Amino acid sequence: MKKLTVICMTLVAMIFAVSCRGPMGPEGPEGPTGNANVASSTVTVYPSDWYWDNTSWRVDLRYEAINADITDHGAVLVYMEDRNTWRQIPLTFYYNLFDDDGNEYFYSSSLEVSSYDNGVSIFWTEDDFYDGYRPEEHRFKIVVIAASVYASRPDVDYSDYEAVKRAFQLTDK
């Protein structure tokens, strides 16, 4: 009799636990595209978002998909849209211009990225470290890949965003 009571009580408890439901909570914000091991988002950075840090223009972008395991063992890839093409950072642009006297001169602009828990910083540096021109509006794509996935896909050209997009079925937002 005692066994039958325990079995019945267990059955009642299981049915009660499975059937409990509360009200539906509010819908959360739209997350990054990808899967549990790969995340991707596009961010527009406006001129006013950049600030001068004594040697370069800098913007800090929050991105929750980046954690210590990703920065230590995985991959954080950042691409900048340039003439309808996604180009991976680090990136250097070389220019040749002419001054008012018709003399040709050369200079370069470099972009670098640094990742940390919950974000990335992008640095835009002119070769003369001049702060006179704040960067214009640009779109950046951040792709975060877990270590296990990154190591298992040596066949992917990570410098080519379109190859990364195909390999991990990413959608553009």
GROMACS elastic network, one bead per residue, 0.5 to 0.9 nm:
[ bonds ]
;  ai    aj funct       b0    kb
    1     4     6  0.51730   500
    1     5     6  0.63947   500
    1     6     6  0.88428   500
    2     5     6  0.52040   500
    2     6     6  0.63918   500
    2     7     6  0.87612   500
    3     6     6  0.51766   500
    3     7     6  0.61849   500
    3     8     6  0.86052   500
    4     7     6  0.51215   500
    4     8     6  0.61001   500
    4     9     6  0.85510   500
    5     8     6  0.51412   500
    5     9     6  0.60696   500
    5    10     6  0.85353   500
    6     9     6  0.51390   500
    6    10     6  0.60926   500
    6    11     6  0.85942   500
    7    10     6  0.51427   500
    7    11     6  0.61857   500
    7    12     6  0.86895   500
    8    11     6  0.51031   500
    8    12     6  0.62020   500
    8    13     6  0.86136   500
    9    12     6  0.51485   500
    9    13     6  0.61396   500
    9    14     6  0.86262   500
   10    13     6  0.51092   500
   10    14     6  0.61552   500
   10    15     6  0.86597   500
   11    14     6  0.51552   500
   11    15     6  0.62169   500
   11    16     6  0.85663   500
   12    15     6  0.52200   500
   12    16     6  0.60953   500
   12    17     6  0.85934   500
   13    16     6  0.50969   500
   13    17     6  0.60735   500
   13    18     6  0.86352   500
   14    17     6  0.51465   500
   14    18     6  0.61857   500
   14    19     6  0.85853   500
   15    18     6  0.53154   500
   15    19     6  0.61289   500
   15    20     6  0.87503   500
   16    19     6  0.53221   500
   16    20     6  0.63075   500
   17    20     6  0.56666   500
   18    21     6  0.83784   500
   21    24     6  0.86995   500
   22    25     6  0.86975   500
   24    27     6  0.87152   500
   25    28     6  0.87216   500
   27    30     6  0.88075   500
   28    31     6  0.83450   500
   30    33     6  0.89212   500
   31    39     6  0.87742   500
   31    41     6  0.84100   500
   32    35     6  0.87002   500
   32    39     6  0.55030   500
   32    40     6  0.53394   500
   32    41     6  0.53731   500
   32    42     6  0.88503   500
   32    65     6  0.81563   500
   32   173     6  0.87485   500
   33    38     6  0.80110   500
   33    39     6  0.54645   500
   33    40     6  0.52597   500
   33    41     6  0.66209   500
   33   170     6  0.62428   500
   33   171     6  0.63177   500
   33   172     6  0.78964   500
   33   173     6  0.79794   500
   34    37     6  0.76610   500
   34    38     6  0.52181   500
   34    40     6  0.61864   500
   34   168     6  0.70349   500
   34   169     6  0.68607   500
   34   170     6  0.52918   500
   34   171     6  0.73771   500
   35    38     6  0.51795   500
   35    39     6  0.62763   500
   35   168     6  0.82752   500
   35   169     6  0.88237   500
   35   170     6  0.85938   500
   36    39     6  0.73772   500
   36   146     6  0.85549   500
   37   144     6  0.79848   500
   37   145     6  0.58874   500
   37   146     6  0.50785   500
   37   147     6  0.84162   500
   37   148     6  0.81950   500
   37   149     6  0.67370   500
   38    65     6  0.88422   500
   38   143     6  0.71331   500
   38   144     6  0.55427   500
   38   146     6  0.63691   500
   38   149     6  0.79538   500
   38   168     6  0.72111   500
   38   170     6  0.84972   500
   39    65     6  0.68751   500
   39   142     6  0.80832   500
   39   143     6  0.56902   500
   39   144     6  0.51393   500
   39   145     6  0.67077   500
   39   170     6  0.80228   500
   40    65     6  0.88201   500
   40   141     6  0.70035   500
   40   142     6  0.55377   500
   40   144     6  0.63454   500
   40   145     6  0.88767   500
   40   170     6  0.70569   500
   40   171     6  0.81611   500
   40   172     6  0.82168   500
   40   173     6  0.88031   500
   41    63     6  0.87530   500
   41   140     6  0.84059   500
   41   141     6  0.57099   500
   41   142     6  0.55028   500
   41   143     6  0.68121   500
   41   172     6  0.76055   500
   41   173     6  0.67323   500
   42   139     6  0.67858   500
   42   140     6  0.56549   500
   42   142     6  0.63688   500
   42   143     6  0.89269   500
   42   172     6  0.75141   500
   42   173     6  0.62696   500
   43    61     6  0.83574   500
   43   138     6  0.84530   500
   43   139     6  0.56327   500
   43   140     6  0.52487   500
   43   141     6  0.62431   500
   43   142     6  0.78650   500
   44   137     6  0.70832   500
   44   138     6  0.58300   500
   44   140     6  0.63122   500
   44   141     6  0.87938   500
   45    48     6  0.82343   500
   45    49     6  0.62066   500
   45    50     6  0.78781   500
   45    59     6  0.80208   500
   45    61     6  0.89885   500
   45   136     6  0.82384   500
   45   137     6  0.56028   500
   45   138     6  0.54131   500
   45   139     6  0.60954   500
   45   140     6  0.74940   500
   46    49     6  0.53399   500
   46    50     6  0.73682   500
   46   135     6  0.81066   500
   46   136     6  0.65031   500
   46   138     6  0.67124   500
   46   139     6  0.87407   500
   47    50     6  0.58243   500
   47    51     6  0.88710   500
   47   134     6  0.61647   500
   47   135     6  0.56581   500
   47   136     6  0.50270   500
   47   137     6  0.55548   500
   47   138     6  0.84800   500
   48    51     6  0.76644   500
   48   134     6  0.81531   500
   48   135     6  0.88637   500
   48   136     6  0.88279   500
   48   137     6  0.88733   500
   49    58     6  0.83955   500
   49    59     6  0.62429   500
   49    60     6  0.84666   500
   50    57     6  0.59124   500
   50    58     6  0.52808   500
   50    60     6  0.82692   500
   50   134     6  0.70608   500
   50   135     6  0.72262   500
   51    56     6  0.83497   500
   51    57     6  0.54387   500
   51    58     6  0.53190   500
   51    59     6  0.65033   500
   51   134     6  0.81546   500
   52    55     6  0.72476   500
   52    56     6  0.58538   500
   52    58     6  0.61759   500
   52    59     6  0.89747   500
   52   131     6  0.70083   500
   52   134     6  0.84782   500
   53    56     6  0.57467   500
   53    57     6  0.62821   500
   53    58     6  0.66687   500
   54    57     6  0.81758   500
   54   129     6  0.82689   500
   54   131     6  0.82748   500
   55   125     6  0.69219   500
   55   126     6  0.85475   500
   55   129     6  0.54875   500
   55   130     6  0.77594   500
   55   131     6  0.78560   500
   56   123     6  0.61130   500
   56   124     6  0.55386   500
   56   126     6  0.71073   500
   56   129     6  0.64214   500
   56   130     6  0.79247   500
   56   131     6  0.70637   500
   57   122     6  0.82303   500
   57   123     6  0.56687   500
   57   125     6  0.63397   500
   57   126     6  0.88396   500
   57   131     6  0.73551   500
   57   134     6  0.70720   500
   57   135     6  0.75396   500
   58   121     6  0.67463   500
   58   122     6  0.56224   500
   58   124     6  0.62824   500
   58   125     6  0.86991   500
   59   120     6  0.84204   500
   59   121     6  0.56109   500
   59   122     6  0.54176   500
   59   123     6  0.68065   500
   59   124     6  0.87291   500
   60   119     6  0.71193   500
   60   120     6  0.58988   500
   60   122     6  0.65410   500
   60   123     6  0.89771   500
   61   118     6  0.85557   500
   61   119     6  0.54522   500
   61   120     6  0.53242   500
   61   121     6  0.61122   500
   61   122     6  0.80369   500
   62    66     6  0.89517   500
   62   117     6  0.89765   500
   62   118     6  0.57045   500
   62   120     6  0.65881   500
   62   121     6  0.87131   500
   63    66     6  0.61286   500
   63   117     6  0.83039   500
   63   120     6  0.72083   500
   63   142     6  0.84545   500
   64    67     6  0.74116   500
   64   117     6  0.77341   500
   64   119     6  0.67310   500
   65    70     6  0.84515   500
   65   117     6  0.85184   500
   65   118     6  0.64854   500
   65   119     6  0.82006   500
   65   144     6  0.68589   500
   66    69     6  0.81260   500
   66    70     6  0.59201   500
   66    71     6  0.69431   500
   66    76     6  0.76337   500
   66   115     6  0.78770   500
   66   116     6  0.70207   500
   66   117     6  0.54396   500
   66   119     6  0.62610   500
   66   120     6  0.84886   500
   66   144     6  0.67577   500
   67    70     6  0.53051   500
   67    71     6  0.63086   500
   67    72     6  0.85879   500
   67   116     6  0.71702   500
   67   118     6  0.59757   500
   67   119     6  0.84990   500
   68    71     6  0.51507   500
   68    72     6  0.58804   500
   68    73     6  0.82588   500
   68   116     6  0.73841   500
   68   117     6  0.57630   500
   68   118     6  0.88013   500
   69    72     6  0.51686   500
   69    73     6  0.56836   500
   69    74     6  0.66904   500
   69   146     6  0.78437   500
   69   147     6  0.78198   500
   70    73     6  0.53875   500
   70    75     6  0.61001   500
   70    76     6  0.72766   500
   70   116     6  0.89956   500
   70   117     6  0.84721   500
   70   144     6  0.74435   500
   70   145     6  0.71186   500
   70   146     6  0.58308   500
   70   147     6  0.66637   500
   71    74     6  0.59481   500
   71    75     6  0.66645   500
   71    76     6  0.70565   500
   71   115     6  0.67143   500
   71   116     6  0.64263   500
   71   117     6  0.73186   500
   72    75     6  0.84342   500
   72   147     6  0.87091   500
   73   146     6  0.75523   500
   73   147     6  0.52150   500
   73   148     6  0.86269   500
   74   144     6  0.76624   500
   74   145     6  0.57293   500
   74   148     6  0.75253   500
   74   149     6  0.81901   500
   74   150     6  0.64326   500
   74   151     6  0.82118   500
   75   143     6  0.79377   500
   75   144     6  0.57978   500
   75   145     6  0.50800   500
   75   146     6  0.66271   500
   75   147     6  0.68724   500
   75   150     6  0.69035   500
   76   115     6  0.69858   500
   76   120     6  0.86438   500
   76   142     6  0.70747   500
   76   143     6  0.58420   500
   76   145     6  0.65264   500
   76   146     6  0.89641   500
   77    88     6  0.73435   500
   77    89     6  0.76808   500
   77   113     6  0.88937   500
   77   141     6  0.80759   500
   77   142     6  0.58016   500
   77   143     6  0.50199   500
   77   144     6  0.63630   500
   77   145     6  0.81980   500
   77   158     6  0.79384   500
   77   159     6  0.85011   500
   78    87     6  0.84405   500
   78    88     6  0.59149   500
   78    89     6  0.57172   500
   78    90     6  0.83452   500
   78   113     6  0.74049   500
   78   120     6  0.88420   500
   78   122     6  0.89661   500
   78   140     6  0.67241   500
   78   141     6  0.56173   500
   78   143     6  0.63406   500
   78   144     6  0.87887   500
   79    86     6  0.55810   500
   79    87     6  0.50925   500
   79    89     6  0.55761   500
   79    90     6  0.86063   500
   79   139     6  0.84716   500
   79   140     6  0.55090   500
   79   141     6  0.50741   500
   79   142     6  0.66096   500
   79   143     6  0.83718   500
   79   159     6  0.86258   500
   79   161     6  0.73063   500
   80    85     6  0.80282   500
   80    86     6  0.53958   500
   80    87     6  0.52736   500
   80    88     6  0.63425   500
   80    89     6  0.69392   500
   80    91     6  0.88265   500
   80   138     6  0.71381   500
   80   139     6  0.59393   500
   80   141     6  0.64053   500
   81    84     6  0.60506   500
   81    85     6  0.54099   500
   81    87     6  0.62346   500
   81    88     6  0.88698   500
   81   138     6  0.68265   500
   81   139     6  0.55873   500
   81   140     6  0.62578   500
   81   141     6  0.79157   500
   82    85     6  0.52424   500
   82    86     6  0.61886   500
   82    87     6  0.67042   500
   82   138     6  0.82158   500
   82   139     6  0.85451   500
   83    86     6  0.83259   500
   85   161     6  0.87929   500
   86   140     6  0.82792   500
   86   141     6  0.80048   500
   86   160     6  0.76368   500
   86   161     6  0.61622   500
   86   162     6  0.80037   500
   87    90     6  0.88267   500
   87    91     6  0.75416   500
   87   159     6  0.75008   500
   87   160     6  0.72932   500
   87   161     6  0.73693   500
   88    91     6  0.65941   500
   88   158     6  0.84741   500
   88   159     6  0.56738   500
   88   160     6  0.72302   500
   88   161     6  0.74814   500
   89    92     6  0.84410   500
   89   110     6  0.89383   500
   89   111     6  0.62710   500
   89   112     6  0.59256   500
   89   113     6  0.66874   500
   89   122     6  0.88601   500
   89   159     6  0.86379   500
   90   110     6  0.72770   500
   90   111     6  0.53972   500
   90   113     6  0.66465   500
   91   109     6  0.83575   500
   91   110     6  0.56849   500
   91   111     6  0.51558   500
   91   112     6  0.68167   500
   92   108     6  0.66951   500
   92   109     6  0.56114   500
   92   111     6  0.62635   500
   92   112     6  0.88270   500
   93   107     6  0.85332   500
   93   108     6  0.54454   500
   93   109     6  0.52012   500
   93   110     6  0.63316   500
   93   111     6  0.86405   500
   94   106     6  0.73284   500
   94   107     6  0.60454   500
   94   109     6  0.67028   500
   94   110     6  0.87897   500
   95   105     6  0.82865   500
   95   106     6  0.55707   500
   95   107     6  0.54201   500
   95   108     6  0.59081   500
   95   109     6  0.83332   500
   96   104     6  0.66434   500
   96   105     6  0.55901   500
   96   107     6  0.65986   500
   96   108     6  0.87333   500
   97   102     6  0.89919   500
   97   103     6  0.81932   500
   97   104     6  0.55725   500
   97   105     6  0.54665   500
   97   106     6  0.62980   500
   97   107     6  0.82808   500
   98   101     6  0.76129   500
   98   102     6  0.53171   500
   98   103     6  0.52347   500
   98   105     6  0.60415   500
   98   106     6  0.86378   500
   99   102     6  0.53530   500
   99   103     6  0.54497   500
   99   104     6  0.65508   500
   99   105     6  0.74264   500
  100   103     6  0.74460   500
  101   104     6  0.89307   500
  107   126     6  0.77404   500
  107   127     6  0.62852   500
  107   128     6  0.79380   500
  108   125     6  0.84703   500
  108   126     6  0.60659   500
  108   127     6  0.54626   500
  108   128     6  0.85201   500
  109   124     6  0.68869   500
  109   125     6  0.55705   500
  109   127     6  0.60701   500
  110   123     6  0.78969   500
  110   124     6  0.57079   500
  110   125     6  0.52060   500
  110   126     6  0.64730   500
  110   127     6  0.76888   500
  111   122     6  0.68321   500
  111   123     6  0.54679   500
  111   125     6  0.64310   500
  112   121     6  0.83212   500
  112   122     6  0.57636   500
  112   123     6  0.51796   500
  112   124     6  0.67680   500
  112   125     6  0.83556   500
  113   120     6  0.67397   500
  113   121     6  0.56107   500
  113   123     6  0.61958   500
  114   119     6  0.86670   500
  114   120     6  0.55420   500
  114   121     6  0.52008   500
  114   122     6  0.65657   500
  114   123     6  0.82499   500
  115   118     6  0.82407   500
  115   119     6  0.59788   500
  115   121     6  0.63741   500
  115   122     6  0.88170   500
  116   119     6  0.54816   500
  116   120     6  0.60061   500
  116   121     6  0.83092   500
  117   120     6  0.81850   500
  120   142     6  0.87694   500
  124   135     6  0.76403   500
  125   128     6  0.82486   500
  125   129     6  0.62509   500
  125   130     6  0.81931   500
  125   131     6  0.86681   500
  126   129     6  0.50015   500
  126   130     6  0.62397   500
  126   131     6  0.79678   500
  127   130     6  0.77950   500
  128   131     6  0.89378   500
  130   133     6  0.78160   500
  131   134     6  0.70131   500
  133   136     6  0.86212   500
  135   138     6  0.81571   500
  141   161     6  0.89203   500
  143   164     6  0.87971   500
  145   148     6  0.83968   500
  145   149     6  0.65977   500
  145   150     6  0.60075   500
  146   149     6  0.55165   500
  146   150     6  0.61246   500
  146   151     6  0.86377   500
  147   150     6  0.50593   500
  147   151     6  0.59719   500
  147   152     6  0.84118   500
  148   151     6  0.54065   500
  148   152     6  0.61814   500
  148   153     6  0.89086   500
  149   152     6  0.51026   500
  149   153     6  0.63993   500
  150   153     6  0.55231   500
  150   154     6  0.73384   500
  151   154     6  0.64441   500
  152   155     6  0.85890   500
  153   156     6  0.59101   500
  153   167     6  0.86081   500
  154   157     6  0.78985   500
  154   158     6  0.89877   500
  156   159     6  0.87530   500
  156   160     6  0.85237   500
  156   163     6  0.65042   500
  156   164     6  0.65520   500
  156   167     6  0.69618   500
  157   160     6  0.56464   500
  157   161     6  0.81759   500
  157   163     6  0.61604   500
  157   164     6  0.69660   500
  158   161     6  0.66621   500
  158   162     6  0.89993   500
  158   163     6  0.70642   500
  158   164     6  0.59506   500
  159   163     6  0.83037   500
  159   164     6  0.82169   500
  160   163     6  0.53808   500
  160   164     6  0.64948   500
  160   165     6  0.87251   500
  161   165     6  0.59806   500
  161   166     6  0.86050   500
  162   166     6  0.62134   500
  162   167     6  0.85822   500
  163   166     6  0.52026   500
  163   167     6  0.60723   500
  163   168     6  0.86387   500
  164   167     6  0.50990   500
  164   168     6  0.61314   500
  164   169     6  0.81320   500
  164   170     6  0.78605   500
  165   168     6  0.55472   500
  165   169     6  0.55801   500
  165   171     6  0.72039   500
  165   172     6  0.85674   500
  166   169     6  0.51231   500
  166   170     6  0.67782   500
  167   170     6  0.80337   500
